[in-house]
């Protein structure tokens, strides 16, 4: 930077001025990085948040990053269903995640060993949509069972 000669007697601290500009530029870079990560889904809906787990019994599509009290959809697809889809949700999952509604509605619901088992009549390839709403912020990792097959889900719930 060029030093300007002038007749006024002012205290100039060019090193402080340069530090200020560096901090200013760093703050803008951090701001743009946060906007970029928000746009791709780090803080909620977006490609980075969408996840799918699958095995030979089917697949589950869900969002990893959730917002407290914001509804989201979990889609369960079961393959080779003979008579019904049995969806087993552990109590620790239900402590963090409230179920708003199912589509289709379950035929039965029963509690077995700290696990709630929902039964949906179906044959062939069955799809169950579960609209859920987080109850509290935190990190949640759990296994849910669909027709006896385990699926690992992981959520980070932001306040």
C-alpha positions in Angstrom: 0.0 0.0 0.0 1.3 3.4 -0.9 2.0 5.9 1.9 0.5 9.3 1.2 2.4 12.4 2.2 0.2 15.1 3.6 0.6 18.2 5.8 -1.8 17.1 8.5 -0.3 15.6 11.6 -2.3 12.4 12.0 -1.3 9.2 13.7 -1.3 6.4 11.1 -1.0 2.8 12.1 -0.8 1.0 8.8 -0.2 -2.4 10.5 -3.4 -2.0 12.4 -5.2 -1.0 9.2 -3.8 -4.1 7.4 -4.9 -6.3 10.3 -8.4 -4.9 10.1 -8.6 -5.7 6.4 -7.4 -9.2 6.9 -10.0 -9.8 9.6 -12.7 -8.3 7.3 -11.7 -10.6 4.4 -11.6 -13.7 6.7 -15.1 -12.8 8.1 -16.5 -12.6 4.6 -15.0 -15.9 3.6 -16.4 -17.6 6.7 -19.8 -16.0 5.9 -19.8 -17.4 2.3 -18.7 -20.8 3.5 -21.6 -21.0 6.0 -24.0 -19.9 3.3 -22.6 -22.6 0.9 -23.0 -25.4 3.5 -26.5 -24.2 4.4 -27.4 -24.3 0.7 -26.2 -27.9 0.3 -28.0 -29.1 3.4 -25.7 -29.1 6.4 -28.3 -27.3 8.5 -31.4 -29.1 7.2 -33.0 -29.9 3.8 -30.5 -30.3 1.0 -28.4 -32.9 -0.8 -25.9 -33.2 2.0 -28.7 -34.0 4.5 -30.5 -36.6 2.4 -29.5 -40.2 3.2 -30.6 -43.6 2.2 -29.8 -46.9 3.9 -30.6 -50.2 2.2 -30.1 -53.9 2.4 -31.6 -57.0 0.7 -34.9 -56.3 2.5 -35.5 -52.8 1.3 -34.4 -49.2 1.9 -35.1 -46.2 4.0 -34.8 -42.6 2.8 -34.5 -39.9 5.5 -32.7 -36.6 6.4 -29.6 -36.7 8.6 -29.8 -33.1 9.7 -33.1 -32.0 11.3 -34.4 -28.9 13.0 -36.1 -29.1 16.3 -39.9 -29.0 15.9 -39.7 -29.1 12.1 -41.5 -32.0 10.3 -39.7 -34.2 7.8 -40.6 -37.4 6.0 -39.0 -40.9 6.4 -39.8 -43.2 3.5 -39.6 -47.0 4.1 -39.7 -49.3 1.1 -39.9 -53.1 1.9 -39.2 -55.6 -0.9 -40.8 -59.1 -1.2 -43.5 -58.5 1.4 -45.7 -61.6 1.9 -48.5 -60.4 4.0 -47.5 -57.3 6.0 -44.7 -54.8 6.8 -43.6 -54.9 10.4 -41.9 -51.7 11.4 -40.2 -51.8 14.8 -39.1 -48.4 16.3 -37.1 -48.5 19.5 -38.2 -46.3 22.4 -35.0 -44.3 22.4 -35.9 -43.2 18.8 -39.4 -42.3 19.8 -38.1 -40.3 22.8 -36.3 -37.9 20.3 -38.7 -38.2 17.3 -42.5 -37.9 17.4 -44.6 -39.5 14.7 -47.1 -37.1 13.2 -48.7 -39.6 10.9 -48.2 -42.7 8.7 -49.3 -43.2 5.1 -50.9 -45.7 5.0 -52.1 -45.9 8.6 -50.9 -49.0 10.5 -53.3 -51.8 11.1 -51.9 -52.6 14.5 -49.5 -51.2 17.0 -48.0 -53.0 19.9 -45.2 -52.5 22.5 -42.6 -55.3 22.8 -39.5 -54.9 25.0 -39.1 -51.1 24.7 -39.9 -51.3 21.0 -43.1 -50.2 19.3 -44.0 -52.4 16.4 -46.4 -51.1 13.7 -48.0 -53.5 11.2 -49.1 -52.4 7.7 -50.9 -54.9 5.5 -49.1 -55.2 2.1 -47.8 -57.6 -0.5 -44.9 -57.4 -3.0 -43.1 -54.1 -2.8 -44.5 -51.9 0.0 -44.0 -48.2 0.7 -44.7 -46.6 4.1 -44.3 -42.9 4.6 -43.7 -41.6 8.1 -44.0 -37.9 8.8 -41.9 -37.2 11.9 -41.2 -34.2 14.1 -38.1 -34.0 16.4 -38.9 -33.3 20.0 -35.6 -32.1 21.2 -32.1 -31.2 19.9 -29.3 -33.7 20.1 -27.6 -36.5 18.2 -29.5 -39.7 17.6 -28.2 -43.0 16.3 -30.4 -46.0 16.3 -31.4 -49.2 14.6 -34.9 -49.7 13.3 -36.2 -53.0 12.1 -38.3 -53.6 9.0 -39.6 -57.2 8.6 -36.8 -58.4 10.9 -34.0 -56.6 8.9 -31.9 -53.9 10.7 -31.4 -50.4 9.3 -29.1 -47.9 11.0 -30.3 -44.3 11.1 -28.4 -41.3 12.4 -29.8 -37.8 13.0 -28.3 -34.6 14.2 -31.2 -32.4 15.5 -30.4 -28.7 15.6 -32.2 -26.4 18.0 
